[in-house]
């Protein structure tokens, strides 16, 4: 099953980070502190964590 998500990717982080390291979550937390609704999702095809925000439907 594939779900279509309308989101803008802010940053990509490889899934193989050292144990105890959460760079995608830390980056998303910094963006949320700045008022952006950043979220972390897993891209299974590229084996990476993506930090995303909702896409602007305007434009």
C-alpha positions in Angstrom: 0.0 0.0 0.0 1.3 3.5 -0.9 0.2 6.7 0.7 0.4 10.0 -1.0 1.7 12.7 1.3 1.9 16.4 0.3 5.1 17.5 2.1 8.3 19.5 1.5 11.5 17.8 2.5 13.8 20.1 4.5 16.6 17.6 5.1 17.7 14.0 4.7 19.6 11.9 7.2 21.0 8.4 6.6 19.3 5.7 8.7 22.7 4.3 9.8 23.5 6.9 12.4 25.6 5.7 15.4 23.6 4.1 18.3 22.1 6.8 20.5 22.3 9.5 17.8 19.1 11.0 16.5 20.2 13.7 14.1 16.8 13.8 12.2 14.8 14.2 15.4 17.2 16.8 16.7 17.0 18.8 13.5 13.2 18.6 13.5 13.1 19.7 17.1 15.2 22.8 16.3 12.8 23.6 13.4 9.7 23.2 15.7 11.3 25.5 18.2 11.5 28.1 15.4 7.7 27.6 14.7 7.8 25.2 11.8 5.7 22.1 12.0 8.6 19.7 11.2 8.1 16.0 11.4 10.4 13.0 10.8 9.4 10.2 8.4 11.2 7.2 7.1 11.8 6.7 3.4 12.2 3.0 3.1 13.4 3.1 -0.5 16.4 5.3 0.2 16.9 4.0 3.8 16.8 7.6 5.1 15.0 9.7 7.6 13.4 12.8 6.1 12.5 15.9 8.0 9.3 17.3 6.3 6.8 20.1 6.7 3.4 20.3 5.1 3.6 21.5 1.5 2.1 24.8 0.5 -0.9 24.2 -1.6 -0.8 27.8 -2.8 1.2 28.4 -5.9 
